[in-house]
Amino acid sequence: MSKIVFDTNKPIEVCLMTLDGESCESQFGGPQRKYVTTDRDVFYVSEPVGKVIADACRKLRIEEREPVVICKAEVPDGRGRKQIRWQVTRVNALGQQADGTFAVPANINTNGANGVHPPAPSVAPTTQVQQPALSPSQQSNGNAPPANGHAAPLPAERPKTKLEDALKTVVAACHAARNYAKDIGYDMPTFTGDDLARMANTLMINGAQNGNGHNGGPR
């Protein structure tokens, strides 16, 4: 059985055997909570921190033995100093992550009861390829000459949808809100995939009611 040590701002993924841990006595004589993972690793936290972890897991509907990311984060307190905040997030959750990265939705469909399904759990990184420079004539018609010298039209780009616009707007708004909350020292809750889906659905419904187009259709 190995002991897990949480370094500041270093998120760790674990699967907890129980959300509340086990009450035990610390080496200094005070009460603390002992957590055991499914890998039989163990870590100890104070009683208040144990309550934060348990409450956050239940709020996120994380079950026992389900992967979860725990981070001992250092955040501004709004007075020019920093304080420790224990953060709990779902694995591959949307929004800003405990390590400072930001996850965005992908592969959304509209077959759910509320019109929008939560996004896929993860987003594969993309690779950027540098494109060769085009002449003015090539830039004007959008076609590049192939090797045989005959121009061939490029495939038409898939039309963007209202759903994509709504999701991008919601993700950008959540990102800006979390950055602002961090600047003023406010403990902003984590946005789940369900939260983003509901907000995007609401945004599309309001747009349709205001005469801005059809839900999910091409712009």
N, C-alpha and C positions, 0 to 999 in steps of 0.2 A: 504494500500500500504506500503510494507516494504522496507527499504533501504538496499541495498547490499553493503558490505564493502569488498574490496579486500585486504586480508592480503598477505604479501610477501611469494611467493612460495606456495600459497594455491590455486590450480586451482578450478574454479567454473563453473558448467555447466548451461547455460542459453539459452533461446529462445528469440531472440531480435525481437521486433515488427518492427523496422526499422534498417537497417545497419548503417545509418548515425546519428541516434539519433536526438535530438532536441536542437537547439542552445538556450542557456539561460545565465543568468548572475550569477556568483558565489557570495557568501556572502562577498567576498573581492572586488567585483566590476569588476572583469575581466570576459572574455567570457569562457564558458565551454559547454560541451555536456551532455545532459540528455538522458539516455537510459531507456526504459520501456520494461519489459519482458512480455511474454504471461501470466505469473502468476501475473501480475500487480505489480511486484516488480520494484524498480528503483535504478539506480546508476548514479553517476556523475563522469566524467573524464575531463581532460583538452582538449582543441581543438586539440593539436597535438596527444594525445593518442586516441581521437575519430577517427582521420584520420587513425591511425595505425590499429585500430580495423576494420574499414570499408574496408580499402584496403586489409587487410589480408582475410577477409570474401569473398570478391569478387575474390581474387586470388585462394582461395580454392573452389570457386563456391558454397558457402554457401548462401542459400536463407533466406529471412526474415521468422521468426517463426520456423526456423530449429535449432535443438540443436547444440550448439557450446561450446567449453571449452575455457575460458579466464583465463589467469594466469599473475599476476604481478610478474615476475620472477627476481631473483637476479643472475646475471651472471658475470664471471670475465671479466675485460676489457683488459687483457693482460699486465697490468703494476702492478700487485699485488694488485689491488683494485677491487671492484665490482660496478656494475651499474644496474639500473632497466631497464628491457626490457619487454614490454607487448607482450605476446605470445598468438596466436589464433590457435587452432587445432580442427579438426573434432572429433566428438564423436566416439570412438573406431577406430581412425585412426591408420594405421600401423606406425611402427617406434617408436622413443623415444617420450614419452608423456611429458606433462607439469609437471607432478609430479615425473619425473625421471624414470618411468617404461618404458618397451619396449614391444610393441605389435608385434606378428609375425603372418604370414598368416596361414590359415587352410582351408581344403575342396576346394582346387583349382581344376577346370576342364579346359579342353582345347577345348571347343566348340565355343569359340568366334571368331569374324572376324579376330583378330590378333593372334589367336592361344592360348591366355591365358586370362582367366577372372580374374578380381580383386578378392582377397581373401574374405572369409566370414567376416562380420563386427566385430566379436568378437571371442575370443578363450577361451574355457572353461578350468579352471585350472585342472591339473591332480593330482591324489593322488598316491604317491609312496608307494608300499607295500614291506616290507622286505621279501626276499625269503629265504627259509631254505638252509643250506649248503649242497652241494652234495658231494658224495664220488668221488674219482678219476675215477672209472669206469663209474659213471653216467655222469661226466663231459666230458668223452671222446666220448660217443655216443649221448649225448644230450638228453637222456631219463631218467625220474625219475620213480621209481617203484610205482604203485598205491597201494591201501590198500590190494588188493588180492595177491600181490607179483609178478604179471606178468607185465613185462615192456610194456608200451604203448607209441607209438611214439607221440611226440608233433606236433601240427599243423605247417605246413611249414610257415615261415615268408613271408609276401608279399614282392615281389621284389621291390627295390627302383627304382625310375624313374629319368630320366634326369631333368624333371621339378622340382622335389624335390631338387635335387642338385643345380639347378640354383637359386631357391628361397632362399635356405639356404645361398648360396654365396652372393646374393644380400643383404639379411637382415644383414648378418655379415659385409659387406662392408659399408652399410649405418650407422650401429651402430658405427663402427670404425671412420667413417668420422665425425659424430656428436660429438663424444667424443673429437676428435682432434680439431674440430672447437671450442668447448667449452673451451679447454685448451688455445687456442691462442686468445680467445675473439672475434671470428667471429660469426656473427648471421646466423647460418645455417638454410636454409629453411626446412619446414616439408616435409617429403616424404609421399605422399599419396599412397593408394592402386594401383591407376593407374600407378604411377611412378614405383613402384616395379614390377608390371606386365610387363610394357614395358621393363625394364632393364633385367628381367629374360628371356623374349622372345628373346631379342637381344643376350643374352649370349648363349641361346640354338641354335639360328641360326648360330652364329659364330662357335660354337662347331661342328655343322653339316657340315659347309663348310670346316672345318679343318680336317674332317674325324674322329670325336670323337664319333659318334653314331647318333641315330635317335632322333628327337625331341620327348620328352615325353615318350619314350619307356623304357623298362627295361634295366638296365645297364649290 
